[in-house]
Each structure stands twice: as C-alpha cells, then as structure tokens.
Amino acid sequence: MKFGQKISQAKVKRLPIYYRALQKLEVARKKFVSSMDLAEMLELKPEKIRADLLEFDKIGIKGLGYNVKELKNKIASAMGLQNNWHVAIIGAGNLGAALANYDGISNFDLALVAIFDIDKEKIGTEINGVRVYDFEKFSSISRRKLIDIAILAVPDDAAQNVADVLAEGNVRGIWNFTSVNLNVPYYVTVVNENLSVGLGTLSFYMNQTI
Amino acid sequence: MKFGQKISQAKVKRLPIYYRALQKLEVARKKFVSSMDLAEMLELKPEKIRADLLEFDKIGIKGLGYNVKELKNKIASAMGLQNNWHVAIIGAGNLGAALANYDGISNFDLALVAIFDIDKEKIGTEINGVRVYDFEKFSSISRRKLIDIAILAVPDDAAQNVADVLAEGNVRGIWNFTSVNLNVPYYVTVVNENLSVGLGTLSFYMNQTI
C-alpha cells in the first residue's frame, strides 16, 4: 500500500522510538528534555532529532528543551495511538505466547482482546489473562470484540489462508511475523516483522571488527 | 560502537533482505534476476536496488540481469556469513523457544549450539533438538562450544547482568530482545530488536487511512 509522501518511512520508524523514550522520561518525572539528551539516549544525531520533531514542536522552550508530556502526546496522536486499537494474536504457539506477554502492546495504549488457535488443547485456556478462542469462530468474535489489528504468529504455510479470514473479518492491520508476502485487500495495512534483518545486521557488524 | 562510513545503516539492513530473496530464487532454480524483478519482489525501487548492488555486480549480464548464485555469495561474504557463527539463546521461555524454532538462524548458515536458562525444570531438556544448559555454567560451555553470538531473550531486569556474563564468556555479538540499553565492552557488538517499531509503524499507517 502506498501513502502520502509527507513523512519518510525512516522517520515513521523513529516515531515509536521517540514515543517510548518520552514515556520513560515521563515515568522518571522529567518535565523537559533537550535534543542533546534525546540524542544521547537514542544514539541519534541531535540535528536529526530536531528535524524529525520540528513538526511537533518548533524547538521547545529555550534553555529547557521539549516539554516531555506535550511532545509525547503529539507523537502519540501522529502515530494514531488515540484509536486504542483492539489487538488479537493469531497462533498460540511459543511466539504467540511470547507476544501475549509483550508489554509494548499496552505501552502503546492498545488492548489485547483475544488470542486464536486451531489446537483444541489450547482453545479455552488463557495466556497472560487473555482467552484463547477457536480460530474457526474468528469472524463472529472479531465482530463482537471489534478487532482492528491481528498479530500473525502462525506457520508460514497457513499464513495466506489466515490472512484471507482476517480480511473478511474486518481486520484493518496485520503485524506479520511469518516470512510470507501476504496478498490482502486495499483496506488492510500489513507491516512485516522481518527478524532476519536484525540477525543479518549483527553478523555484518561483527564481521567488520574481525 | 561506531563503524566505517563506507556503507549506510539503511543499506546494511537491506543486505539480509536481498540475501533471503536470492536464496528463495536459488531454491526456485532461477539462474538470473533483473533489478526490476527484485524491485517487485521486495517492493523497493529498481534504482535503489541497482545502487545498492553496484559494489557486488556492476549491472549483471545485459538482458539477463544478475547471476543469482554469484550475487548471493557476494552478499553472504559482505554479511560475514562465511564465519558460520555459533549461536546460543539465553532464556528458554516462550520467546527463546520461538527463536530456537526460527529458521532464519540456519538460513544464514549459523549454528544454534546451545540454549541457556536458570530454571532447573528446563535445564537438561531439548528445544528443537538443542539442549538447554544451566546459565551458571555459561563460561565453560561457551569456551567448549565457541559461542560467538548470544540471543538475549531474558526478562529486562536480568538483561545487564546476563550481558556482563556473556561479555566475560567471549561472546562477540548480542542480538538483544530486551528493551534495556546494554553496557558492553568495545569488543561486543549489540543489535537491538525493537519490536515496538513494527507495532508503532502499523498503527501510524492504519491511522493514515481512516
């Protein structure tokens, strides 16, 4: 899916990082933060940070920096976190269970409302307080629980079939942990979580230091 | 850790993606691939791909494109995959177990040689054919199995202590799934796997389409 060119993909990926940093500063009761301090926290250049944040806050208050809470709220709004998306995890295997315990979902004000599997042993159990439902009933449960986002943690060979059911069940976003390039209708946004990038990058940098 | 400026971070992150695509093409017995075909597979611009791959292969054979196997091997070499790093997973919880079953490790010619935990119930068991060892014995097992890379899948509050043990045990790379900014000696490379980027990006793009 293509979107407006107003904001670069690289910058979109930095917004969650700024958001999490500001969230931590808020918990630590910091009221203001400079671009220099953010640069040190995040290992980014201060000029890059100032350019990224220009649309949210021109420069902050001179000598004090950015207002932590205000900036956090503006970034949250740009990220659409005020939608409080309802999230479901598809696949209650090890990865699904790990993601059910992942605090990033609640950190973004999202609600994990259901987990789905086809394994009769798992259906009816709970993971981190969230019930595992029969994926056969996805459509009716999705309607009832208003599921917006599905986290796809199923085997690759099931991925496309599951995605078809998700799209028919009014899911609008898929966070895809499989390595399949999903075909989805225009109204479904897919973000692929490609773990091979992290591992490959690590090998690359280790190789530079030999 | 800072590295030479010869290759941008963004490009380093694309190398594993090219590598996996070429691997799939090789399995499908394709001998040649054009930058246009790669562009379509990977949803990147053909000009970007040609610029990225210039250092490996000037332009490929006219009318045929890149030689799949040759290009794959050159990228593998740039990524340091010929080192056949030995990998250990630290933490045999849901995430560790999911990663033990992750085929990206073997796809990169890396070998998962051990899993570590402190839970007596888990020590001595196997996950995907790999034994779970007592983390207390990390140093001696690391020496014996020549562990290069540790995948850190432990709770945040244990992360720094574990990283200290890893560094002392001659680990040279950490793939960090915790949200802790690790302090490590100069000879240890850390790549942080920040899942919040994927989820935050998804929310951003969904919000654009409302």
Interface residues (C-beta under 8 A of the other chain):
Chain A: M1 F3 G4 A10 V12 K13 L15 P16 I17 Y19 R20 M41 A78 M79 G80 L81 N83 W85 G93 N94 L95 A97 A98 N101 Y102 G104 I105 N107 F108 L110 D148 I149 R172 G173 I174 W175 S179 N181 Y187 T189 V191 E193 N194 L195 S196 V197 G198 L199 G200 T201 L202 S203 F204 Y205 M206 N207 Q208 T209 I210
Chain B: M1 F3 G4 A10 V12 K13 L15 P16 I17 Y19 R20 M41 A78 M79 G80 L81 N83 W85 G93 N94 L95 A97 A98 N101 Y102 G104 I105 N107 F108 L110 D148 I149 R172 G173 I174 W175 S179 N181 Y187 T189 V191 N192 E193 N194 L195 S196 V197 G198 L199 G200 T201 L202 S203 F204 Y205 M206 N207 Q208 T209 I210
